[in-house]
Amino acid sequence: MLGKATSQETDEDDCWCSTRSSKLGTITEEGVRFLSPHDSMPKLLMPEHSISLQDSTGSDM
């Protein structure tokens, strides 16, 4: 959500959690689990793969 954070958003962002879920996916120690928008198959994006994808596209963010 853009704009001013609600107290619920602030509290959630300030605490350490082993997992976080949203409508888009779940963040765990292993990576991000989500359903593919193309075929609805479950996917796991691990940090190493994410960095590899960013390197291959020349991302500098």
PDB file with one MODEL, atoms N, CA, C and O in Angstrom:
MODEL        1
ATOM      1  N   MET A   1       0.844  -1.178   0.000  1.00  0.00           N
ATOM      2  CA  MET A   1       0.000   0.000   0.000  1.00  0.00           C
ATOM      3  C   MET A   1       0.888   1.238   0.000  1.00  0.00           C
ATOM      4  O   MET A   1       1.798   1.359   0.820  1.00  0.00           O
ATOM      5  N   LEU A   2       0.623   2.140  -0.907  1.00  0.00           N
ATOM      6  CA  LEU A   2       1.378   3.381  -0.958  1.00  0.00           C
ATOM      7  C   LEU A   2       0.779   4.381   0.011  1.00  0.00           C
ATOM      8  O   LEU A   2      -0.402   4.308   0.351  1.00  0.00           O
ATOM      9  N   GLY A   3       1.594   5.300   0.442  1.00  0.00           N
ATOM     10  CA  GLY A   3       1.108   6.323   1.361  1.00  0.00           C
ATOM     11  C   GLY A   3       1.486   5.997   2.789  1.00  0.00           C
ATOM     12  O   GLY A   3       2.403   5.218   3.048  1.00  0.00           O
ATOM     13  N   LYS A   4       0.762   6.606   3.709  1.00  0.00           N
ATOM     14  CA  LYS A   4       1.064   6.436   5.126  1.00  0.00           C
ATOM     15  C   LYS A   4       0.759   5.012   5.582  1.00  0.00           C
ATOM     16  O   LYS A   4      -0.298   4.463   5.271  1.00  0.00           O
ATOM     17  N   ALA A   5       1.693   4.425   6.320  1.00  0.00           N
ATOM     18  CA  ALA A   5       1.512   3.075   6.823  1.00  0.00           C
ATOM     19  C   ALA A   5       0.537   3.086   7.988  1.00  0.00           C
ATOM     20  O   ALA A   5       0.533   4.011   8.800  1.00  0.00           O
ATOM     21  N   THR A   6      -0.285   2.053   8.059  1.00  0.00           N
ATOM     22  CA  THR A   6      -1.175   1.906   9.199  1.00  0.00           C
ATOM     23  C   THR A   6      -0.381   1.297  10.342  1.00  0.00           C
ATOM     24  O   THR A   6       0.723   0.793  10.134  1.00  0.00           O
ATOM     25  N   SER A   7      -0.934   1.339  11.544  1.00  0.00           N
ATOM     26  CA  SER A   7      -0.222   0.774  12.689  1.00  0.00           C
ATOM     27  C   SER A   7      -0.008  -0.722  12.500  1.00  0.00           C
ATOM     28  O   SER A   7       1.006  -1.256  12.949  1.00  0.00           O
ATOM     29  N   GLN A   8      -0.946  -1.412  11.842  1.00  0.00           N
ATOM     30  CA  GLN A   8      -0.787  -2.838  11.604  1.00  0.00           C
ATOM     31  C   GLN A   8       0.397  -3.090  10.672  1.00  0.00           C
ATOM     32  O   GLN A   8       1.188  -3.999  10.922  1.00  0.00           O
ATOM     33  N   GLU A   9       0.533  -2.303   9.604  1.00  0.00           N
ATOM     34  CA  GLU A   9       1.651  -2.456   8.681  1.00  0.00           C
ATOM     35  C   GLU A   9       2.975  -2.161   9.379  1.00  0.00           C
ATOM     36  O   GLU A   9       3.953  -2.883   9.183  1.00  0.00           O
ATOM     37  N   THR A  10       3.013  -1.125  10.179  1.00  0.00           N
ATOM     38  CA  THR A  10       4.232  -0.747  10.878  1.00  0.00           C
ATOM     39  C   THR A  10       4.646  -1.832  11.857  1.00  0.00           C
ATOM     40  O   THR A  10       5.817  -2.210  11.893  1.00  0.00           O
ATOM     41  N   ASP A  11       3.707  -2.344  12.655  1.00  0.00           N
ATOM     42  CA  ASP A  11       4.019  -3.390  13.619  1.00  0.00           C
ATOM     43  C   ASP A  11       4.552  -4.627  12.918  1.00  0.00           C
ATOM     44  O   ASP A  11       5.515  -5.235  13.384  1.00  0.00           O
ATOM     45  N   GLU A  12       3.938  -5.007  11.806  1.00  0.00           N
ATOM     46  CA  GLU A  12       4.364  -6.195  11.079  1.00  0.00           C
ATOM     47  C   GLU A  12       5.758  -6.007  10.508  1.00  0.00           C
ATOM     48  O   GLU A  12       6.570  -6.931  10.547  1.00  0.00           O
ATOM     49  N   ASP A  13       6.047  -4.828   9.977  1.00  0.00           N
ATOM     50  CA  ASP A  13       7.349  -4.569   9.384  1.00  0.00           C
ATOM     51  C   ASP A  13       8.450  -4.500  10.435  1.00  0.00           C
ATOM     52  O   ASP A  13       9.604  -4.806  10.132  1.00  0.00           O
ATOM     53  N   ASP A  14       8.121  -4.108  11.656  1.00  0.00           N
ATOM     54  CA  ASP A  14       9.125  -3.946  12.701  1.00  0.00           C
ATOM     55  C   ASP A  14       9.461  -5.249  13.417  1.00  0.00           C
ATOM     56  O   ASP A  14      10.490  -5.322  14.088  1.00  0.00           O
ATOM     57  N   CYS A  15       8.630  -6.272  13.298  1.00  0.00           N
ATOM     58  CA  CYS A  15       8.895  -7.515  14.016  1.00  0.00           C
ATOM     59  C   CYS A  15       9.588  -8.519  13.114  1.00  0.00           C
ATOM     60  O   CYS A  15       9.433  -8.494  11.893  1.00  0.00           O
ATOM     61  N   TRP A  16      10.362  -9.413  13.743  1.00  0.00           N
ATOM     62  CA  TRP A  16      10.992 -10.489  12.988  1.00  0.00           C
ATOM     63  C   TRP A  16      10.025 -11.650  12.954  1.00  0.00           C
ATOM     64  O   TRP A  16       9.516 -12.073  13.991  1.00  0.00           O
ATOM     65  N   CYS A  17       9.774 -12.160  11.782  1.00  0.00           N
ATOM     66  CA  CYS A  17       8.868 -13.292  11.631  1.00  0.00           C
ATOM     67  C   CYS A  17       9.542 -14.358  10.787  1.00  0.00           C
ATOM     68  O   CYS A  17      10.262 -14.038   9.841  1.00  0.00           O
ATOM     69  N   SER A  18       9.315 -15.628  11.122  1.00  0.00           N
ATOM     70  CA  SER A  18       9.918 -16.704  10.344  1.00  0.00           C
ATOM     71  C   SER A  18       9.195 -16.888   9.018  1.00  0.00           C
ATOM     72  O   SER A  18       9.799 -17.345   8.047  1.00  0.00           O
ATOM     73  N   THR A  19       7.916 -16.540   8.958  1.00  0.00           N
ATOM     74  CA  THR A  19       7.176 -16.593   7.697  1.00  0.00           C
ATOM     75  C   THR A  19       6.243 -15.401   7.613  1.00  0.00           C
ATOM     76  O   THR A  19       5.799 -14.867   8.629  1.00  0.00           O
ATOM     77  N   ARG A  20       5.956 -14.996   6.399  1.00  0.00           N
ATOM     78  CA  ARG A  20       4.975 -13.950   6.139  1.00  0.00           C
ATOM     79  C   ARG A  20       4.142 -14.389   4.960  1.00  0.00           C
ATOM     80  O   ARG A  20       4.674 -14.919   3.985  1.00  0.00           O
ATOM     81  N   SER A  21       2.846 -14.177   5.036  1.00  0.00           N
ATOM     82  CA  SER A  21       1.951 -14.565   3.959  1.00  0.00           C
ATOM     83  C   SER A  21       1.211 -13.353   3.447  1.00  0.00           C
ATOM     84  O   SER A  21       0.937 -12.411   4.190  1.00  0.00           O
ATOM     85  N   SER A  22       0.894 -13.390   2.178  1.00  0.00           N
ATOM     86  CA  SER A  22       0.042 -12.379   1.576  1.00  0.00           C
ATOM     87  C   SER A  22      -0.763 -13.059   0.486  1.00  0.00           C
ATOM     88  O   SER A  22      -0.651 -14.269   0.287  1.00  0.00           O
ATOM     89  N   LYS A  23      -1.562 -12.297  -0.210  1.00  0.00           N
ATOM     90  CA  LYS A  23      -2.337 -12.855  -1.317  1.00  0.00           C
ATOM     91  C   LYS A  23      -1.422 -13.330  -2.434  1.00  0.00           C
ATOM     92  O   LYS A  23      -1.806 -14.195  -3.222  1.00  0.00           O
ATOM     93  N   LEU A  24      -0.211 -12.772  -2.513  1.00  0.00           N
ATOM     94  CA  LEU A  24       0.701 -13.114  -3.600  1.00  0.00           C
ATOM     95  C   LEU A  24       1.599 -14.298  -3.284  1.00  0.00           C
ATOM     96  O   LEU A  24       1.966 -15.042  -4.194  1.00  0.00           O
ATOM     97  N   GLY A  25       1.963 -14.496  -2.024  1.00  0.00           N
ATOM     98  CA  GLY A  25       2.856 -15.592  -1.694  1.00  0.00           C
ATOM     99  C   GLY A  25       3.221 -15.620  -0.230  1.00  0.00           C
ATOM    100  O   GLY A  25       2.675 -14.879   0.587  1.00  0.00           O
ATOM    101  N   THR A  26       4.171 -16.506   0.084  1.00  0.00           N
ATOM    102  CA  THR A  26       4.646 -16.674   1.453  1.00  0.00           C
ATOM    103  C   THR A  26       6.164 -16.582   1.465  1.00  0.00           C
ATOM    104  O   THR A  26       6.842 -17.251   0.686  1.00  0.00           O
ATOM    105  N   ILE A  27       6.690 -15.749   2.354  1.00  0.00           N
ATOM    106  CA  ILE A  27       8.132 -15.596   2.500  1.00  0.00           C
ATOM    107  C   ILE A  27       8.579 -16.470   3.667  1.00  0.00           C
ATOM    108  O   ILE A  27       8.044 -16.368   4.771  1.00  0.00           O
ATOM    109  N   THR A  28       9.558 -17.324   3.414  1.00  0.00           N
ATOM    110  CA  THR A  28      10.116 -18.187   4.459  1.00  0.00           C
ATOM    111  C   THR A  28      11.634 -18.057   4.438  1.00  0.00           C
ATOM    112  O   THR A  28      12.189 -17.328   3.616  1.00  0.00           O
ATOM    113  N   GLU A  29      12.299 -18.760   5.338  1.00  0.00           N
ATOM    114  CA  GLU A  29      13.760 -18.792   5.342  1.00  0.00           C
ATOM    115  C   GLU A  29      14.288 -19.381   4.040  1.00  0.00           C
ATOM    116  O   GLU A  29      15.379 -19.030   3.589  1.00  0.00           O
ATOM    117  N   GLU A  30      13.510 -20.278   3.438  1.00  0.00           N
ATOM    118  CA  GLU A  30      13.914 -20.966   2.208  1.00  0.00           C
ATOM    119  C   GLU A  30      13.824 -20.058   0.978  1.00  0.00           C
ATOM    120  O   GLU A  30      14.644 -20.163   0.065  1.00  0.00           O
ATOM    121  N   GLY A  31      12.831 -19.172   0.955  1.00  0.00           N
ATOM    122  CA  GLY A  31      12.610 -18.291  -0.190  1.00  0.00           C
ATOM    123  C   GLY A  31      11.168 -17.816  -0.223  1.00  0.00           C
ATOM    124  O   GLY A  31      10.506 -17.731   0.811  1.00  0.00           O
ATOM    125  N   VAL A  32      10.689 -17.508  -1.424  1.00  0.00           N
ATOM    126  CA  VAL A  32       9.310 -17.043  -1.600  1.00  0.00           C
ATOM    127  C   VAL A  32       8.530 -18.106  -2.354  1.00  0.00           C
ATOM    128  O   VAL A  32       8.919 -18.512  -3.449  1.00  0.00           O
ATOM    129  N   ARG A  33       7.435 -18.553  -1.770  1.00  0.00           N
ATOM    130  CA  ARG A  33       6.546 -19.518  -2.425  1.00  0.00           C
ATOM    131  C   ARG A  33       5.337 -18.758  -2.961  1.00  0.00           C
ATOM    132  O   ARG A  33       4.738 -17.943  -2.259  1.00  0.00           O
ATOM    133  N   PHE A  34       4.990 -19.037  -4.216  1.00  0.00           N
ATOM    134  CA  PHE A  34       3.850 -18.374  -4.841  1.00  0.00           C
ATOM    135  C   PHE A  34       3.316 -19.255  -5.953  1.00  0.00           C
ATOM    136  O   PHE A  34       3.958 -20.234  -6.334  1.00  0.00           O
ATOM    137  N   LEU A  35       2.150 -18.917  -6.477  1.00  0.00           N
ATOM    138  CA  LEU A  35       1.577 -19.625  -7.614  1.00  0.00           C
ATOM    139  C   LEU A  35       1.911 -18.864  -8.880  1.00  0.00           C
ATOM    140  O   LEU A  35       1.766 -17.643  -8.940  1.00  0.00           O
ATOM    141  N   SER A  36       2.359 -19.590  -9.890  1.00  0.00           N
ATOM    142  CA  SER A  36       2.696 -18.976 -11.170  1.00  0.00           C
ATOM    143  C   SER A  36       1.469 -18.311 -11.771  1.00  0.00           C
ATOM    144  O   SER A  36       0.396 -18.913 -11.796  1.00  0.00           O
ATOM    145  N   PRO A  37       1.603 -17.088 -12.255  1.00  0.00           N
ATOM    146  CA  PRO A  37       0.455 -16.422 -12.893  1.00  0.00           C
ATOM    147  C   PRO A  37       0.130 -17.037 -14.258  1.00  0.00           C
ATOM    148  O   PRO A  37      -0.942 -16.792 -14.812  1.00  0.00           O
ATOM    149  N   HIS A  38       1.057 -17.836 -14.799  1.00  0.00           N
ATOM    150  CA  HIS A  38       0.849 -18.434 -16.122  1.00  0.00           C
ATOM    151  C   HIS A  38       0.078 -19.739 -16.075  1.00  0.00           C
ATOM    152  O   HIS A  38      -0.833 -19.957 -16.873  1.00  0.00           O
ATOM    153  N   ASP A  39       0.449 -20.622 -15.126  1.00  0.00           N
ATOM    154  CA  ASP A  39      -0.182 -21.941 -15.092  1.00  0.00           C
ATOM    155  C   ASP A  39      -0.667 -22.360 -13.703  1.00  0.00           C
ATOM    156  O   ASP A  39      -1.090 -23.500 -13.507  1.00  0.00           O
ATOM    157  N   SER A  40      -0.606 -21.444 -12.749  1.00  0.00           N
ATOM    158  CA  SER A  40      -1.051 -21.675 -11.359  1.00  0.00           C
ATOM    159  C   SER A  40      -0.287 -22.790 -10.646  1.00  0.00           C
ATOM    160  O   SER A  40      -0.758 -23.318  -9.639  1.00  0.00           O
ATOM    161  N   MET A  41       0.874 -23.146 -11.158  1.00  0.00           N
ATOM    162  CA  MET A  41       1.697 -24.157 -10.500  1.00  0.00           C
ATOM    163  C   MET A  41       2.479 -23.499  -9.361  1.00  0.00           C
ATOM    164  O   MET A  41       2.910 -22.353  -9.489  1.00  0.00           O
ATOM    165  N   PRO A  42       2.667 -24.225  -8.235  1.00  0.00           N
ATOM    166  CA  PRO A  42       3.448 -23.666  -7.127  1.00  0.00           C
ATOM    167  C   PRO A  42       4.904 -23.467  -7.532  1.00  0.00           C
ATOM    168  O   PRO A  42       5.491 -24.313  -8.207  1.00  0.00           O
ATOM    169  N   LYS A  43       5.475 -22.355  -7.119  1.00  0.00           N
ATOM    170  CA  LYS A  43       6.871 -22.015  -7.430  1.00  0.00           C
ATOM    171  C   LYS A  43       7.592 -21.635  -6.147  1.00  0.00           C
ATOM    172  O   LYS A  43       6.975 -21.179  -5.185  1.00  0.00           O
ATOM    173  N   LEU A  44       8.906 -21.829  -6.145  1.00  0.00           N
ATOM    174  CA  LEU A  44       9.762 -21.400  -5.038  1.00  0.00           C
ATOM    175  C   LEU A  44      10.891 -20.581  -5.637  1.00  0.00           C
ATOM    176  O   LEU A  44      11.667 -21.085  -6.448  1.00  0.00           O
ATOM    177  N   LEU A  45      10.984 -19.328  -5.243  1.00  0.00           N
ATOM    178  CA  LEU A  45      12.076 -18.456  -5.686  1.00  0.00           C
ATOM    179  C   LEU A  45      13.036 -18.305  -4.514  1.00  0.00           C
ATOM    180  O   LEU A  45      12.744 -17.627  -3.529  1.00  0.00           O
ATOM    181  N   MET A  46      14.196 -18.960  -4.648  1.00  0.00           N
ATOM    182  CA  MET A  46      15.198 -18.919  -3.592  1.00  0.00           C
ATOM    183  C   MET A  46      16.092 -17.701  -3.781  1.00  0.00           C
ATOM    184  O   MET A  46      16.239 -17.229  -4.909  1.00  0.00           O
ATOM    185  N   PRO A  47      16.695 -17.175  -2.712  1.00  0.00           N
ATOM    186  CA  PRO A  47      17.528 -15.975  -2.825  1.00  0.00           C
ATOM    187  C   PRO A  47      18.637 -16.108  -3.866  1.00  0.00           C
ATOM    188  O   PRO A  47      18.911 -15.162  -4.605  1.00  0.00           O
ATOM    189  N   GLU A  48      19.272 -17.273  -3.928  1.00  0.00           N
ATOM    190  CA  GLU A  48      20.356 -17.483  -4.887  1.00  0.00           C
ATOM    191  C   GLU A  48      19.858 -17.354  -6.326  1.00  0.00           C
ATOM    192  O   GLU A  48      20.527 -16.758  -7.171  1.00  0.00           O
ATOM    193  N   HIS A  49      18.679 -17.918  -6.595  1.00  0.00           N
ATOM    194  CA  HIS A  49      18.114 -17.845  -7.944  1.00  0.00           C
ATOM    195  C   HIS A  49      17.694 -16.413  -8.271  1.00  0.00           C
ATOM    196  O   HIS A  49      17.872 -15.954  -9.399  1.00  0.00           O
ATOM    197  N   SER A  50      17.145 -15.717  -7.296  1.00  0.00           N
ATOM    198  CA  SER A  50      16.754 -14.332  -7.496  1.00  0.00           C
ATOM    199  C   SER A  50      17.962 -13.471  -7.881  1.00  0.00           C
ATOM    200  O   SER A  50      17.891 -12.662  -8.806  1.00  0.00           O
ATOM    201  N   ILE A  51      19.063 -13.656  -7.163  1.00  0.00           N
ATOM    202  CA  ILE A  51      20.278 -12.889  -7.450  1.00  0.00           C
ATOM    203  C   ILE A  51      20.823 -13.249  -8.830  1.00  0.00           C
ATOM    204  O   ILE A  51      21.278 -12.377  -9.570  1.00  0.00           O
ATOM    205  N   SER A  52      20.776 -14.532  -9.170  1.00  0.00           N
ATOM    206  CA  SER A  52      21.232 -14.978 -10.488  1.00  0.00           C
ATOM    207  C   SER A  52      20.399 -14.332 -11.602  1.00  0.00           C
ATOM    208  O   SER A  52      20.946 -13.890 -12.612  1.00  0.00           O
ATOM    209  N   LEU A  53      19.077 -14.282 -11.414  1.00  0.00           N
ATOM    210  CA  LEU A  53      18.207 -13.635 -12.401  1.00  0.00           C
ATOM    211  C   LEU A  53      18.529 -12.143 -12.526  1.00  0.00           C
ATOM    212  O   LEU A  53      18.561 -11.604 -13.632  1.00  0.00           O
ATOM    213  N   GLN A  54      18.764 -11.487 -11.405  1.00  0.00           N
ATOM    214  CA  GLN A  54      19.090 -10.071 -11.431  1.00  0.00           C
ATOM    215  C   GLN A  54      20.417  -9.828 -12.149  1.00  0.00           C
ATOM    216  O   GLN A  54      20.537  -8.885 -12.931  1.00  0.00           O
ATOM    217  N   ASP A  55      21.405 -10.672 -11.887  1.00  0.00           N
ATOM    218  CA  ASP A  55      22.706 -10.546 -12.564  1.00  0.00           C
ATOM    219  C   ASP A  55      22.562 -10.743 -14.071  1.00  0.00           C
ATOM    220  O   ASP A  55      23.163 -10.013 -14.858  1.00  0.00           O
ATOM    221  N   SER A  56      21.760 -11.735 -14.469  1.00  0.00           N
ATOM    222  CA  SER A  56      21.630 -12.042 -15.891  1.00  0.00           C
ATOM    223  C   SER A  56      20.910 -10.960 -16.669  1.00  0.00           C
ATOM    224  O   SER A  56      21.092 -10.838 -17.881  1.00  0.00           O
ATOM    225  N   THR A  57      20.084 -10.163 -15.977  1.00  0.00           N
ATOM    226  CA  THR A  57      19.362  -9.076 -16.655  1.00  0.00           C
ATOM    227  C   THR A  57      20.058  -7.727 -16.492  1.00  0.00           C
ATOM    228  O   THR A  57      19.599  -6.720 -17.030  1.00  0.00           O
ATOM    229  N   GLY A  58      21.170  -7.707 -15.747  1.00  0.00           N
ATOM    230  CA  GLY A  58      21.885  -6.452 -15.550  1.00  0.00           C
ATOM    231  C   GLY A  58      21.221  -5.504 -14.572  1.00  0.00           C
ATOM    232  O   GLY A  58      21.457  -4.297 -14.611  1.00  0.00           O
ATOM    233  N   SER A  59      20.392  -6.044 -13.697  1.00  0.00           N
ATOM    234  CA  SER A  59      19.695  -5.222 -12.716  1.00  0.00           C
ATOM    235  C   SER A  59      20.701  -4.569 -11.770  1.00  0.00           C
ATOM    236  O   SER A  59      21.663  -5.210 -11.346  1.00  0.00           O
ATOM    237  N   ASP A  60      20.480  -3.294 -11.439  1.00  0.00           N
ATOM    238  CA  ASP A  60      21.370  -2.593 -10.506  1.00  0.00           C
ATOM    239  C   ASP A  60      20.586  -2.020  -9.337  1.00  0.00           C
ATOM    240  O   ASP A  60      21.019  -1.049  -8.715  1.00  0.00           O
ATOM    241  N   MET A  61      19.458  -2.599  -9.039  1.00  0.00           N
ATOM    242  CA  MET A  61      18.637  -2.105  -7.919  1.00  0.00           C
ATOM    243  C   MET A  61      19.132  -2.645  -6.618  1.00  0.00           C
ATOM    244  O   MET A  61      18.567  -2.339  -5.568  1.00  0.00           O
TER     245      MET A  61
ENDMDL
END
